[in-house]
């Protein structure tokens, strides 16, 4: 199987990639011939490769394509997928095998969005920028480890593999197309636009095609009002008391709600939304998902992004106000100013450039707009 980080084929029985050192032992653990898995297959193809070959030196083309494929692979690894194979200027990634998660469809969509963003950043300033077409499909496959000609790979057989490739061919440059199964599984976390049914090449039944727009923040949890909450009166009463005490004293509180999966933790919190709003609180859902474990302060970043979108301002302004108060300005000490601005940048993915001076400690001072209360 190719290394998920660098794409180098692994030797039979190897526990680590001999090129980059990535641990490989888990790639096929637990898989036996004939295993059935539900996976989301992602097929991403670089647009503009043929034109580059015709117009630029081949070594320059190879360097740019290698860099682009490296960025795509990094996105796959970040969201817990595996690179199944590279094919020229395209990459096929799988979410759900050999390692499965309960949100593989959502991970594949977020991965595609990150691929687009990372490629766009890397191509800024190029006269002939590369673009990306992506297709994603979800369904059942038969998975099994395979060792042939001295290399180890993961063999996947099923409709999602071919459907993802056909959707990619149907997509326009910088477009991400999904099948209905992927959109349904990703649920309310993504924004989609229905394109209609298409009969894809080589298939006998039409596929419902949707265009992926962006990640969507959940205003109200989908579990809310699905069914009445039975029991949990004591737990609900404790949470209600905390909310009311916080509203009266204006001093914050925290609750750790823990338990086995499936016992109704999210459902209980859904029940508290009306109580919180009645007490005068704003309410937001923030998911600190496993695929964001390597992102520092991800939950706080999500909160900053949410508030920034709500107020229509840059996330950097919200982060500065949350950290240092509405009237805080840059410190006169260069080191303190550097740390302060760095903290803002950590919490704001898209900090406004007005927050940063051209040279820390110089006479040129950054502007510090005050957010409305």
C-alpha positions in Angstrom: 0.0 0.0 0.0 1.3 3.5 -0.8 2.4 5.5 2.2 -0.4 8.0 3.1 2.1 10.8 3.6 4.5 10.5 0.7 2.9 7.9 -1.6 6.0 5.6 -1.6 5.0 1.9 -2.1 5.7 -0.1 1.1 7.7 -3.3 1.2 6.0 -6.5 2.3 5.8 -6.6 6.1 7.2 -3.1 6.6 6.1 -1.3 9.7 7.5 2.1 8.6 7.8 3.9 5.3 11.4 3.7 4.2 11.1 7.2 2.5 9.5 9.4 5.2 9.3 7.2 8.3 5.5 7.1 8.7 4.2 4.2 10.7 2.5 1.6 8.4 1.7 -1.2 10.7 -1.9 -0.1 11.1 -2.7 0.2 7.4 -4.0 -3.3 7.0 -4.5 -4.4 10.6 -7.7 -6.3 11.1 -8.6 -6.7 7.5 -9.1 -10.1 6.0 -10.1 -11.2 2.5 -13.8 -10.5 1.9 -14.3 -7.9 4.6 -17.1 -5.5 3.8 -16.8 -1.9 4.7 -18.9 1.3 4.1 -16.4 3.8 2.8 -16.3 7.3 1.2 -14.1 7.3 -1.9 -12.6 10.6 -3.0 -11.1 11.1 -6.4 -9.2 14.4 -7.0 -7.7 15.3 -10.3 -5.4 18.3 -11.1 -6.6 20.5 -13.9 -4.1 22.2 -16.1 -1.4 19.5 -16.1 -1.5 18.9 -19.8 -1.1 22.6 -20.6 1.8 22.8 -18.3 3.6 19.9 -20.0 3.1 21.7 -23.3 4.3 25.1 -22.1 6.9 24.6 -19.4 10.1 22.6 -18.8 9.3 19.1 -17.7 11.3 19.4 -14.5 9.4 22.5 -13.4 6.1 20.7 -14.2 7.1 17.7 -12.2 8.1 19.8 -9.2 4.8 21.7 -9.2 2.7 18.5 -9.6 4.7 16.7 -6.8 4.2 19.7 -4.5 0.4 19.8 -5.3 0.0 16.0 -4.8 1.9 16.3 -1.5 -0.6 18.9 -0.3 -3.5 16.7 -1.3 -2.0 13.8 0.6 -1.5 15.9 3.7 -5.2 16.8 3.7 -6.1 13.1 3.4 -3.9 12.2 6.4 -5.2 15.1 8.4 -8.8 14.0 8.2 -8.0 10.3 8.9 -8.2 8.9 5.4 -5.7 6.8 3.4 -4.3 7.4 0.0 -5.3 4.3 -2.1 -3.2 5.2 -5.1 -1.8 8.0 -7.3 -2.6 8.0 -11.0 -0.5 10.5 -12.8 -1.9 13.9 -11.7 -4.7 12.4 -9.7 -5.1 10.9 -6.3 -7.7 8.3 -5.0 -8.3 8.5 -1.2 -10.5 6.3 1.0 -12.2 7.2 4.2 -13.4 4.1 6.2 -10.8 1.5 5.3 -8.6 0.2 6.7 -9.6 2.5 9.7 -13.2 3.4 10.0 -14.8 6.4 11.8 -18.4 7.3 12.4 -18.1 10.5 10.3 -16.1 9.3 7.3 -18.4 10.9 4.8 -18.0 14.3 6.6 -14.3 13.8 6.8 -14.1 13.2 3.0 -16.0 16.4 2.3 -13.9 18.5 4.7 -10.8 17.0 3.1 -12.0 18.0 -0.3 -12.5 21.6 0.9 -9.1 21.7 2.5 -7.5 20.3 -0.7 -9.1 23.2 -2.7 -7.9 25.8 -0.2 -4.4 24.4 0.1 -3.9 24.1 -3.6 -5.2 27.7 -4.1 -2.7 29.0 -1.6 0.2 27.1 -3.2 -0.7 28.4 -6.7 -1.0 32.1 -5.8 1.2 34.1 -8.0 1.6 31.5 -10.8 0.7 32.5 -14.3 -0.7 29.0 -15.0 -2.3 27.9 -11.7 -3.3 24.3 -11.2 -7.0 23.7 -10.3 -8.8 20.8 -8.9 -11.8 18.6 -9.7 -13.1 16.3 -7.0 -15.7 13.5 -6.9 -16.9 11.8 -3.7 -19.1 8.7 -3.4 -20.1 6.6 -0.4 -21.2 3.0 -0.2 -20.3 -0.6 0.5 -17.1 -2.2 -0.8 -15.3 -5.4 -0.3 -11.9 -4.8 1.2 -8.9 -7.0 1.5 -5.1 -6.6 1.8 -3.2 -7.6 -1.3 0.5 -8.4 -1.8 1.7 -8.6 -5.4 5.0 -8.1 -7.1 6.7 -7.3 -3.8 4.3 -4.5 -2.8 1.5 -4.4 -0.4 -1.8 -2.6 -1.1 -5.4 -2.5 0.0 -7.8 -3.8 -2.6 -11.3 -2.2 -2.6 -14.1 -3.4 -4.9 -17.4 -1.6 -5.1 -19.5 1.1 -6.7 -18.1 4.0 -4.7 -14.7 3.7 -6.3 -15.9 4.0 -9.9 -18.7 6.5 -9.0 -16.2 8.9 -7.4 -14.0 8.8 -10.5 -17.0 9.5 -12.8 -18.2 12.4 -10.6 -14.7 13.9 -10.8 -14.9 13.7 -14.6 -18.3 15.4 -14.5 -17.0 18.2 -12.3 -15.9 21.6 -13.5 -12.5 23.0 -12.4 -12.6 24.0 -8.7 -15.9 22.0 -8.2 -16.6 19.2 -5.7 -19.4 16.8 -6.7 -21.0 14.3 -4.3 -23.5 11.5 -4.6 -26.6 11.5 -2.5 -25.2 8.9 0.0 -22.3 11.1 0.9 -24.5 14.2 1.3 -26.9 12.3 3.5 -24.2 10.8 5.7 -22.5 14.2 6.2 -25.8 15.6 7.2 -26.3 19.2 8.3 -22.5 19.8 8.6 -22.1 20.7 4.9 -23.9 23.0 2.5 -24.9 21.4 -0.8 -26.6 22.4 -4.0 -28.7 19.8 -5.9 -27.7 19.4 -9.6 -30.0 16.6 -10.5 -29.8 13.0 -11.6 -27.0 12.0 -14.0 -26.4 8.7 -15.8 -22.7 8.3 -15.3 -20.5 6.5 -17.9 -20.5 2.7 -17.4 -23.4 2.7 -14.9 -27.0 1.4 -15.5 -28.8 3.6 -12.9 -28.8 7.4 -12.6 -27.0 9.0 -9.6 -28.3 12.0 -7.7 -25.5 14.6 -8.0 -24.9 17.4 -5.5 -22.3 20.2 -5.5 -20.5 20.7 -2.2 -20.4 24.4 -1.1 -18.8 24.8 2.3 -18.7 23.5 5.8 -21.8 24.6 7.7 -22.0 25.5 11.3 -25.0 23.9 13.2 -27.3 26.5 14.7 -29.5 23.9 16.4 -28.6 20.3 16.8 -30.4 17.8 14.5 -31.4 15.7 17.6 -33.5 18.5 18.9 -37.2 17.8 19.1 -36.8 14.5 17.3 -38.5 12.8 20.3 -39.4 13.8 23.8 -36.8 13.3 26.5 -37.8 10.6 28.9 -36.1 10.6 32.4 -32.9 12.5 33.1 -34.9 14.9 35.4 -32.2 15.1 38.0 -29.5 15.9 35.4 -31.6 18.4 33.7 -32.4 20.1 37.0 -28.7 20.4 37.9 -28.0 22.0 34.5 -30.9 24.4 34.8 -29.7 25.5 38.3 -26.3 26.2 36.9 -27.7 28.3 34.0 -29.9 30.4 36.3 -27.1 30.9 38.9 -24.7 32.0 36.1 -27.3 34.4 34.7 -27.9 35.9 38.2 -24.3 36.2 39.3 -22.8 36.9 35.9 -20.0 34.5 36.8 -19.3 31.7 34.4 -19.6 28.0 35.1 -18.6 24.7 33.5 -20.1 21.3 33.3 -18.4 18.0 32.3 -21.0 15.6 30.9 -19.6 12.2 30.2 -20.8 8.7 29.8 -20.8 5.7 27.4 -21.7 6.3 23.7 -25.4 6.2 23.0 -26.8 7.0 26.5 -28.1 10.4 25.5 -25.5 13.0 26.3 -26.2 15.1 23.2 -29.9 14.6 23.6 -29.8 16.1 27.2 -27.8 19.1 26.0 -30.4 19.6 23.2 -33.0 19.8 25.9 -31.1 22.6 27.6 -31.1 25.0 24.6 -34.5 26.4 25.3 -33.6 26.8 29.0 -30.4 28.7 28.1 -32.1 31.0 25.7 -34.9 31.7 28.2 -32.2 32.7 30.7 -30.9 35.3 28.3 -27.9 33.3 26.9 -26.8 33.0 23.3 -26.4 29.3 22.2 -24.0 27.6 19.8 -22.9 24.1 19.1 -19.2 23.5 18.9 -17.9 20.0 17.9 -14.3 19.3 18.9 -14.1 16.4 16.5 -11.3 13.7 16.5 -10.0 14.8 13.1 -9.2 18.2 14.6 -7.0 16.9 17.4 -3.8 18.3 15.9 -5.4 21.8 15.5 -4.6 23.9 18.6 -7.6 25.2 20.5 -10.0 23.9 17.8 -13.2 24.4 19.8 -12.2 28.0 20.7 -11.3 28.7 17.1 -14.7 27.5 16.0 -16.3 29.8 18.5 -14.2 32.7 17.3 -15.2 32.0 13.6 -18.9 31.7 14.6 -18.9 35.0 16.4 -17.0 36.7 13.6 -19.5 35.5 11.0 -22.4 36.6 13.2 -21.0 40.1 13.6 -19.7 40.3 10.0 -16.1 41.1 11.0 -12.7 39.5 10.7 -12.0 36.6 13.1 -8.8 38.4 14.3 -10.9 41.2 15.7 -13.1 38.9 17.7 -10.1 36.9 19.0 -8.4 40.1 20.2 -11.5 41.2 22.0 -12.0 37.9 23.6 -8.4 37.6 24.7 -7.6 41.2 25.8 -10.8 43.2 26.0 -12.4 45.8 23.8 -10.0 48.6 24.6 -6.8 46.6 24.5 -4.1 47.9 22.1 -0.6 46.7 21.3 2.0 46.7 24.1 4.9 49.1 24.0 7.2 46.2 24.7 8.1 44.5 21.4 8.2 41.0 22.8 4.8 41.4 24.5 3.4 42.8 21.3 4.7 39.8 19.4 3.2 37.3 21.8 -0.1 39.1 21.9 -0.4 39.2 18.1 0.7 35.6 18.0 -2.1 34.6 20.4 -4.6 36.3 18.2 -3.3 34.6 15.1 -3.6 31.2 16.8 -7.3 31.6 17.5 -8.2 33.4 14.2 -7.6 31.4 11.1 -8.1 34.5 9.0 -6.7 37.3 11.1 -7.2 40.7 9.5 -3.9 42.2 8.3 -4.7 45.4 10.0 -3.9 43.7 13.3 -0.3 43.3 12.4 2.4 46.0 12.3 4.9 45.9 9.5 7.7 45.6 12.0 7.1 44.8 15.7 8.3 47.7 17.8 8.4 50.2 15.0 6.7 53.5 15.1 4.0 52.3 12.7 1.2 51.1 14.9 -1.5 48.6 13.9 -5.1 49.8 14.0 -7.4 48.2 16.6 -11.0 48.6 15.6 -13.5 48.1 18.5 -16.3 45.6 18.0 -19.8 46.7 18.8 -21.1 45.4 22.2 
